[in-house]
Amino acid sequence: MSKPFPWARCWATLALGAALAGAAGAAEIELNFDFGQGHAFLGVGTQVWMKGDKGGAGDAAAGGAKKRRSAAAQAPDDDGDASTRLLREINARFVRVSMIPKITFSQLRPGMSVEQVRAVLEENDSSAQRDRVEAFNRRMRALDIRPVLIFWRMPEPWVEIRKQRAGSKSQANYARPERIGDYVNLIVAQMAWLQRHGVQPAAVELTNEPQGAWDTQYTREDYATLVQKARAAMDAHGLQAWPIAGPGTGIRNFDHFVGALQSSGAVRSLGYISAHVYQSPQMLADPATPGVASFLGRGKFGPILITEFGVKKHNEDDDQAQSDLDVESPEYALAAAAESVLLLGHGAGGLIYWQLQDFSWSKKPHGLLSETGQRRPVAEALKALFGTVPPGAKVVGTGRPRAELPAVALQSGGKTHVMLVNRGAQAQQIVARFQGGATRCTEGVPRVEAWSAARADPRAAVKASVGADCVLRADLLPGTVATVVLP
């Protein structure tokens, strides 16, 4: 793996040198985009946490995250706060969130029907719980955002616990096959409660990372059973419009899990194919990296929704992430932007970044915002990429991904957007040509949204022009993240 360029230490020298030299010495890089090979861009989003959320620990709400969330850890709840402003500026269409109505472990028993679980949920209901959900719904409607719901794990009384490490956790949790039906009835009852109180998600994940025992580990056959049972129960209880996203494994585990989903027919029960990605740009650009060459079936199983992605090492067993990058650094921002573009180029339709904001309980900082709400460079980089691109656009890669110069093109309403990330230490000249779509453009200077790791003026970081033949020519300074909108 090549080392990232030390932007934070020598940005001034780099910017001056690039400004003096321009891109004159750089060979032109040709980029060819065929919209006939494109797929739908679903949008971008982030992981958020509900205010005061225990996520389901112990006697709180079975099936969720174990750590108590501080009162500051919250989904956006007013127009003026930093998280709301940032979600608007990156043009977010999703938030991934746990919204689990209260039920305690002591109230669970094997064999409970969906209706019996719902009765317990109603007994436990409170005005505070309802008000919290209504406030969340109101804010999401104002932002035109739909949640992707995550049910983290099977309740502890129903799993096999082994005293061994699982990722960063001190115990390992394994799904007991005879409890899958009980778990399905629990989460379907919780979904029905949420729907009754106005929640309409873009998708729902039935469990988190089923390949790992840090939440609940399933065999691939048991995960397929979970999907089939959940789809049947959801359809029987008025949740036909709620798509399931799965399997939500790492991309290197995907082929193993999808084999059982295919052989059982459970893949037809999925609305979205999902995965979690913490690989470096170099690994995502290398077809030899496990899972990259086949990349989630490249759309043949359904639209691809990346429900977690990030730069830093996420779980202790994840040896494919760049764990040494400082989240406050320009290098981190460039890696996240490059990863975003590479994932879109491979066939992903939607991307959900981990996470919107860091909090005191976070073991590793990832957030677009710090614990105190300060915006990090990664937030500005993602804003430059996604701030102008409408969901529903058609997106296509170049067919030959480049770790140091990822690029995709998107087309919507006759407008063409080109996302470019120059991670290298040299200025780059690109020539982009388009075919297979309804590109309409005029000769002239395109609109550019850019962020510069070298702190250069964004207007100087990208020099672009469009010819009468609709060919885009652009010079990019080193460390530039940009979206170019053809005139």
N, C-alpha and C positions, 0 to 999 in steps of 0.2 A: 504494500500500500504506500503510495507516495505521500510525503508529508505536506501539509497545507502551507501556503506561503505566509510569512509572518507579517500580515497587514498591520496589526496593532502596533508593531515596533517601528515600522519604517514607512508608514503611509505617505508622509510628506515627501520623502525622497522619491518614492515610486510615482506619486502623482506628478511631481515636477519632471521626472525623466520621461514619463509617458506623454506629458504635454509637449515636451520639446521634440520627442521623436515621432509622435503620432503613431499611426499604424503603417507608416511607409514601408517599414522593413518586414511586415508580416505578410505571409502568403495568404491569398484569399481562400476562405473556406466556403465551399458550396453546400448549401442546404436545399434539399428538394422535398416539398411537402405535397402529398397527394391526398386531397380531401375525400377522394373516393374510398380511401382506406381508413377514414376517420371513425370515431366513436363519440358518444355524447359526453359532454362535460357537465357533471352533476352539481359541482360547486365545491367550496372549501369550508372548513369549520375547525372547531377546537374542542378539546375536552374541558368541561366545566364541572363545578361542584355546587350542589344546592347548599344554601345557607344553613349552618347548624347540622348538616347531614352526618349521621352516624353510618349511613349506608347499609345498615343491617347487622351490626355486631351484636352478639349475645342476646340480651333481652330488648333489643331495639326493633329491628325489622328484618326478619330472617332472609338470608340470601344475598346480602350486600357486602360492602367492603368492611374490613375489621377496624380500621383506625377512625377515631372520632375526628370529624372535620372541624376546624376552628370556626368561630362565628364569622370570621372574615372570609372564609372560603365559600364563595358564593357565585351563583350565576348572576349576570348583570341585572341590577334592579333599579337603576334610574338613568335617565338620559344623559346625565352629566358625568357619570363615573368613567374611569379610565377603561374598564373592560367593555362597556357599551360603545364608547367612541371607537375603540379598536375594532370591535366586531363590525361596525359600520364601515370602517375604512378598508378593511380587507375584504369587504363584500361577502361576509360569511353567510352561508345558507344552512349550515348545520351546527348544532352543538351536541356533543355526546355527553350523556348525563345519566346518573342513577336517580330514579324517583320511585322509591319503594315504600308503599304505605305500611304502617306499623303492624307487625305481628311478631310475637315473641316465640322463642324456641319452646317454652313450656306450653304454648297453645297449639303446637303442631303434634299431629299423631298420624301414623301410617293409615292409608286408606281414605283420607279425607277427600271428598269430592270438591270440584270447583265451587259449587254452591255453598258447601259447608265452610270453605275458606273465606268466601265472600262474606258470610254471616259474621265471622270473627273480625274481619276487616271493618265491617260496619260498627261492631261493638267497640272497637278500638278507635274509631274516628274521632276527630276533634276539630273545632273551628280553627285552631292554629295550623293543623295539617292542611285543611282545605284552603285556608288563606294563602299558605305558602305556595300551593300548586296553582291557585288562581293568579297570584302575582307573577309566577314564572310564565304561565300561559300568556298573560297580558304583555309581558316584555317580549316574548318570542314573536307574538303577532306584530308588535310595533316594529321589530327588526326584520320581519319577513324571514324568520328562521324556524326550521322544524327540528325537533330533537331526534337524536338516535339514542334509544333507551338501551342501557346495559344492565343486565342482571348478573352480578359478579360471580356468584358461586352457589352451589348446593348447600343448604343449611348444615352446620357442623354435626348435629345428631344423625344425619343421614349419610355421612361419608365415612369411609375407612381412613383412619388417621394413623400415619406412621411417623415415628420419631426419627425423622431424617430431614436434612435440609432440602428445601425446594426453592431454587432461586435464592432470594434474600430472606425467605421465611424459615423458621426453625422447625416447622413440621410440614409434612406432605399430606395432601388431601386427595383421596381417590373416590370417584363416583361409585356407589354401590348400584349395580344394574337394577336390583329389585326396588330401588327408590326413585328411579327415573320418572315413573308415572306419578308418584307423589309430588316430585319437584315440578313437573309440568302443571299439575293442578294448582299448586301454590302460585307460580308465576303467572299463569293464565288468569287466576282470580285477581291478582294484583294489576294485571293489564286491564281487565274489565273495570276495576275500580278507577283506574286512571282515565280510561275512556269516558266513564260516566262523569268525571270531573273536568272534561274538556281537553284532555291530552290526545293529540293526533300525531304520532311520530312519523318520521320519514322511514324508519326501520327499527327493528328491535334485535338485540343480540341476546341469545338465551343463556350464555355463559361467557366467561372471559378466558381466552387462550386455553382451549381444552387440551392442548398438548402438554401443559405444565401443571404440576401439583401445587403451585403456590396459591392458586384459587381452587379449582377442582379439575383434576385430570380425568379425562375420559379415554377409553380405547376408541379407535376410529369407528368401530361398529356401534358402540354405545352412543357416540355422538350422533351418528346417523339415526339411531332409534329416538334420541331426544328430539331431533328435528321433525321426524315424522309424527311423533306423538303430540308435539307442541302445535304443529300445523293443524292437525285434526281437531284438537281441543280449541284452538283459537277460532277455527271456522265454525265450530259448534256453539260458540259463545259470542257471536257478533263481532269478531275481530278479523273478518275476512280482508279488510283493507290495510291491515298491519303487515308489512313485509318482514320476513326474517332475513337477517344478514348473517352469513356464516361461511366457513367455520371460524373465522377470526383467529387463525393460527399465524405463526410466522410464515413467511413465504417458503422457507426451506422445508416446513412441515406440511405445506398445502397439498402437494401431490399425494402424500400418504393418506390424508384425511379424505380428499375428494374421491379417491378410489372406492372407499366404502359408501360415500354418498351416491356415487354413480351406480354401483352394483345393487344397492338397496332401492334405488329410485328416489331417495330422499333429496337429491340435488334439485328435483322438480319442485320441492317445497320451499326452496330459497328464492327470495325476491332479489337479493344481492349476494354476490360473492365477495367475502370480506377477508382481510388479512391485516396483520400488524407488521410494520416495516421499520427497522432500526439499522439497516445496513448503510454503509458509507456510499457516497456517490461512485467511488471506484468499483465497489462490489456490484452496485446496481447496473453499472455499464458493462460489466464483465459477464458474458453468457456462461462462463464456467462456474459462477457462483451458484450454489444449490438453490433451485427454484426460479432463477432468473430466466433461463432459456424458455421454460414453459409458462412463466409468469401468470399464474392463476387461471390458466386456460385461455388467456388472451381474449376473453369475451365469449367463448363458446358455451360456458356454463351460465352466463348472465352478466349484467352490468357489474363492474368492479368498484367496491367502496372500501377504501383503506381507512379503517376505523381507528387506527393509531399509527402515527408515524413520527419519527424524531431522529435526532442526531446522536444523542448521548446513549451510552449503555443503559438499558432499561431494566433488565433482569440479570441476575448474577450469572446465568448460564448463557447469556447472549455475548458470544465472543466476536460478533461481526460488526459491532458498533464502534464509533470513534469516541471512546470514553474519555479521552484526554482533552477534549476541546472545552474551553471556558464558555459558558452560555452567554456571557457578556461580550464576547469577542466578535470581531468581524468575520473571523474564520468560521465560527459557528453559524452565523447568518448565511454565509455563502454556501456552506454545506447543506443547510436546510432548504435553501432556494433551489440548489442543484438537485437535491433529492426529490423535491416537488415536481420539477420539470421532467426528470427521468421517469418518475412514476406515471405521470400523464402520458409520456411518450410510449411507455410499455403497454398502456391500455387501461389504466385506472381512470374512472370517471369522476369519483369524489375522493377528497382527501380530508382527514381530520387530524389536526396537529395535536400532539401531546406536549403541553397543555396551555390553557389561556394564561394562568397565573400560578406562581409558586406560593407555597404557604409554609408555616413553621414546621409542619409535620413531613414536608417533602424531604426524602433522603437525598435525592439528586435534583438539582435545579434544571428545569427544561423550559420554563414559562416564557411566553411572549412578554409578560409583565413580571416584574419582581414581586416579592412579598409585599413591598410598600407601594406597588402600583406603578413603578417606573418602567417606561417602555424600553425594551432592549433592541439592539440592532436587528435581530431576527424578525421582530415585528415590522420594522420598516422594509426589510427585504421582501417579506410576504405581501405587504401592502403594495409594493411596486409591481409584483407579479399579478396579483388577483384583483386589485382595486377597481379595474375598469372592465373586467371580462364578465359578461353575463352568463349565468347558468343556462344550459340548453344549447350552448355553442357546440359545434363539432370540432373535435380536437384530434390532431394527428402528429406523430413524431417523424423523425427523419429516416427511421429504419436502421440507422447505425448510431446508437447513442454514444456520446462523448462525455466522459467524466469531467473534463475540464471546460467543456463548452456545451452543456445541455441546451436543447432548443426544441420547442414545439410551436405549432401554429394552431390558432382557433379561428373559427368563422361563425358569425352570427349576423343575420339581417344584412348580408352583403358586406359587412365589415370584417376585416382580417386583422387579428392580433397575433403578434409573434413574441413569445417569451424566450429570453436569452439570458444565460448566466455565464460570465467569463470568470472562472475560478483561477485561471492561470496567472503567471507573473508577467505575461506579455500582452500588449494590445493585440486585438484580433480584428481582422477584416472579414465580414461575411457577405455573401451574395445569396439571397433566398429567392427561390422560384416556386410558384404555386400552380397546381393543376387539379382537375377533378371536382371543382366546386363552383360556387357562384360569386367568385371574387370580383368586386367592383372597386376600382380605385382610380385616382387621378394622379397625374404627375405632380410631384411636389415634396414638401417636407412633412413627414408623418408626425403624429403626436407621440411623445415618449414619456412614460412613467419610469423613473429609474431611482436606484439607490446605489451609492458608491461606498465600498469598503475603504477606499482611499480618501474618503471625505471630499471628493471632488464635487464641484457643482454638477448636479444631475444633467444640466443642459450641455455640459462639456464631456460628461462621461460617455455619452452616446451621440455620435454624429450620423444621421441617417437620411436617406433620400429614396424616393420611389420614382422609377422611370415610367415612360409612357407604356412600356410593356408590362407594367405591374411587377417588375423585379425590384426587390428591396436590397439596397446596399447600406451597410452599417459598419461603422468603426466603433469598437468597444474598448474603453480603457480597462486595464486589469482590475479585477475586483468589482465588476459591475453586474448588477441585477436589473433587468429592464423588460418592460412590455412595450413593444412598438405597435402602434395602431395606424394601419395604412390609411392615407387620406381618401 
